[in-house]
Amino acid sequence: MQEILQYFFSGITAGAVYAVIALGFTLLFNATGLINFAQGEFVMIGALMLITLWKVLALPLIAAFALSVGLVAVIGILMERMAMRTVRKPHPIVMVIITIGISIFLRGVGMLSWGKDAHSVDPFTQHAPLEVYGATLLPQSLWILGIVLLIVAGLQFFFKKTLAGKAMEACAISKKAAWLLGIPSEKMVLAAFAMSAAMGGVAGVLIAPVTMSSYDMGTMLGLKGFCAAMLGGLGSVLGAVIGGLLLGVIEAFGVGLVASGLKDVLAFLILIFILCVRPSGLLGAKTIQRF
Amino acid sequence: MYKRLVFIAVIVLTGQVVSNPYDLQLLTFIGINTLLALGLNMVMGYAGQISLGHAAFFGLGAYTSSLLTIHLDWSPWLALPFTLVFVGIVAFLVALPMLRLSGYYLGMGTLAFGMIVFFIFLQWRSLTGGDSGLIGIPPLTLGPISFEFGAAPFYLVWGIVFLSFIVCERLIDSRIGRALRSLHDSERASAAVGINTSRLKVQVFVFGGVLAALAGFLYAHMVTFISPQTFDFLMSVKIVTMVVIGGMASVWGSLFGAALLTLLPEWLHVFAEYEMIIYGLILVVIMIFLPQGLTRGLLDIYEHFKSRRKTLPKSHEG
């Protein structure tokens, strides 16, 4: 019982981070129909940036948090401006290769800036771990879950209550119709890129204290975030969160109860299964076009 | 025919002129990479199906043949047909569900497949040796000739490249090739004119996989040592880059792309550090500015200028 609870705690901690990465995929997909293969690299840069700003430069945590996320958002904006917007015929194969190119480029930049070694950082706060029915719950897990809750509430508010959010949703439904109504669709795409990249940055900041961070962590996390987004139903904010938590818990139980070698393979098996059997995911009501 | 004779002449001449074993090995690696690029070009360039896990088939070919020859003491020549059939079956089983996807989803799916295979190489220590890989793979021999060092592996690999070129060119000029290109342009339209698109996609994917397995077989028995890192995600990206540089849907472009990406690290001393940055930039820049690939793109620019020079005086007269 105690072990089961322990697996559950570590599962939802990892799952909450996957959920944030999945939100990044979902936000961009909704506004542009694109899948960004460089999403995982945003996570890597967010994590390593936090370590540099907070641990090495000793900035206050909140400033380091905001600066890291802001920098990743700027990278997202640059990516849209300098690469994605210049493409004349946005055929999926071309877009896949371009975003793969950007991800490899960012990985190279990460390796040059932070070296090949893995880095770690302390949790956000130095509380003693909580005891819940014999299982330990780390304070960092509570931080992660709290921040994820805030983000989800914030996104719901943004899309349902603010003009900008509604405009973005209109863009997602029909770019042309939104443009006819006077919504600057190009700006909305740019904003979607910035928000999606910022999500990656937040995920990186959250994960930095619970894992070792290195330049090559992005591909795995990106794929797992994508797996979570597909699991919950690509394009749904709630789906991304449920998919992320579910993936985290499945992974934790797979590792704990079956074999530790499974950890990284499990997510990919789920991803391939979902892609082939039910591409609309758990919550996806409408059938997703598979291209 | 003329092109092929020149190709044979260049191979024979190069084999005679180059005597430095290091250079010969480098040229042999170009041949192996050409096989990889050629296989992926059939899938990506001609059929329009993206694959970000092509290194998996390269690795499966290398590992299958190595395990058969090390653990079961098979002769490499006996292991070869078994390896090709095995990897072909794996490619078939992967292609069957996966190629119902397209675009982004196919990219993600093949990427995940490549990762799974890489983790099997890495984690199944009792069989694959894990991180440290497999050593003592027997080299290929034929009577007194050993294909490990010098000119022998060079001729073997390039002979196979030559044969693969002929097979691919024949395929492309046949009904299958025309069907592939129509599939590339529009799957629905080609289905409408009676092409069995799903079967065709699976066939070309298996063909590309088997070609990569052949490359893996040659690589393993030439280097006599393999480890998982050779077949990781970056290798898949490298193969995609070769195809993109050489030009999608161009058989000879594959050779050019493979040669360039094999030689680039040799020419640029600092390359190791900047390897990823350079691959990334190449992919992005070529896809934005020359989506036809470097060879085709440069030819297009040249022809554009040539035709402009011809038409300019006319417009002045008129």
Interface residues (C-beta under 8 A of the other chain):
Chain A: L34 I35 F37 A83 T86 V87 K89 P92 I93 V94 M95 V96 I97 I98 I100 G101 I102 S103 I104 F105 L106 R107 G108 V109 M111 L112 T219 M220 L223 F226 C227 G261 D264 V265 F268 L269 L271 I272 L275 C276 P279 R290 F291
Chain B: M44 G48 I50 L52 P97 M98 R100 L101 S102 G103 Y104 Y105 G107 M108 G109 L111 A112 F113 M115 I116 F119 I120 Q123 F233 L234 V237 V240 V244 E273 Y274 E275 M276 I277 I278 Y279 G280 L281 I282 L283 V284 M287 I288 P291
